[in-house]
Amino acid sequence: MEAGVELYRKVHQIQSLYNRRNLFQYLFLARNVCLLDSGVAETPQKAILPYLDELKVKPEQMTIFITTHPDFDHQGGNAFLKEVAPRALLGCGEADRAMVEDPRTLYDLRYNFLRNEHGVGFEADPPRDAGKRCPVDIGFSGGETISLDEGWQIEVLHVPGHSHGHLALYDRQNRAAFVSDAVHGRGCPNADGSMGIPVTYFYVDKYLSTLRYLETLEIESLYSGHWPVMHGEEVRDFIADSRRTVELIDRVIIASLHRTAGGVTLRELIEEVSCAMGDWPKDTQNLAMFPVKGHMERLETQGKARIINRVSLTKWTVN
Ligand SMILES: [Zn+2]
C-alpha cells in the first residue's frame, strides 16, 4: 500500500512500506519542486511517480533531490530519479557524499566497518534495494537556504549523529521540521506501532548536540523518515525520550563493563543493551551495533573504558 498526503499547502508526504516499517519521502511542490529522500531502488516507481501522477506533476518538473543521509532506504532511488528528471540537482551532506554516491562505499564504510574487529555487520554486497551509483551535484553543510517560491524559503540544517553529514529541512514559516532519521526516540516503530528496530545513532556527542539544537528551534510539526507525524508536546517528548535513551544505554554499558572482569565484546554489549531496552526485536537487535560502538568510542575518549584484547574479537574493560 502506497499513498501520499498533503501535510499543508504545497508540502506532501509520500508513504510506502519497507520491511514492515513506514518509509516516507517529502515533496515540496512550488516553483522549485524539491523531493526529500528517494527511498529504496524501487520506491520511485512504486510510490513517488504514482503520487506525482495523481497530482498531475510530471517527473521532469522536479528540480532538486536531497538525500538526508547515507542509508539505502533514503538514497536507493536516486539513480532512477536522475534518469526521469535529468535536469534536477541532487544534494546531500558534504560529509556523507562518498557513501551517498556509491552503494559499494556505503556497504564497506558504514554497514560492514565493524565486521573484522567485532564480527558484526551486513551482507558483503549491496542488495538491489541499494540502487545504482549516482553522482551528487551539491554538497550541503547546513545553513543554506533553498527558495521554493517567491517569499518561501526552507533552511538546510546540519543535524549529525546518525551520520556525519545528516541533513534536515526546516520550514520556519510553517514551524515544520523534516528530520528524516536524525532523532531516534527509543527505537524505530513498525507501521503497526510495534517496535521495529533499535536506535541507530553513532556519533553520540553530535547526536546529543543535534537533540539540543532541535530543541532551540520552534517546531510545531516534526516529519521524519519512518516515525509517525508528531505535533507540539509530542515533538518535545520525542526529543526528551531520545536523550533519556542515550543516558540509559551509557549506564547499561558502564555497568556491564564493571561486572565483567575479563572484558566484553561488542556482541555481548549489544545483547546487554537490548535486554535492558526490552522491546527491540531479536531479529533486528544487531543494528544496535551502531550506538553501542558509538558509546564505546566515547567512553574510550572519556578515559572510562579501554580495549584489552585485539587477538580475536575486540574486548573492552573499565579503565
Ligand atoms: Zn531510515
Boltz pocket constraint, residues with backbone or C-beta under 6 A from the ligand:
constraints:
  - pocket:
      binder: B
      contacts: [[A, 71], [A, 73], [A, 74], [A, 181], [A, 225], [A, 226]]
      max_distance: 6.0
